[in-house]
Structure formats: C-alpha cells, structure tokens
Amino acid sequence: MKRVSSCFHTVFLFLLVLLLTFCFSIKMMLLTRWKKNMIIMKIIKNRRRIYAEKIY
C-alpha cells in the first residue's frame, strides 16, 4: 500500500512539474509577443511623428 502511494506521489509531482513548465512557456511566449507588439507600436508612433513634423 505504501509503495503504491509513493509511486502515485512521484507521478503527481512529475505532472505538476510538466504543468508548471507548460504554463511558464506559454507565459513567456505571450510576454515576448506583447513586447514585440509594443516595439512595433512605438516604431509606428515615431514614424507618424516624423511624418507629422515633415508636413508642418
């Protein structure tokens, strides 16, 4: 009985680690995508500002 519980415990820990790594990778992906979008938005804003300055 004790052996079975320990085996279950190891499996549970393994699954937990997998879940954590999975969540972390998704979070990192979303963060990098968001940062890229922020950079792109900044570039677009700067370009618009430059065009506006050229016009005036």
Residue, then its C-alpha position, 0 to 999 in steps of 0.5 A: m500500500k505504501r509503495v503504491s502511494s509513493c509511486f502515485h506521489t512521484v507521478f503527481l509531482f512529475l505532472l505538476v512539474l510538466l504543468l508548471t513548465f507548460c504554463f511558464s512557456i506559454k507565459m513567456m511566449l505571450l510576454t515576448r509577443w506583447k513586447k514585440n507588439m509594443i516595439i512595433m507600436k512605438i516604431i509606428k508612433n515615431r514614424r507618424r511623428i516624423y511624418a507629422e513634423k515633415i508636413y508642418 
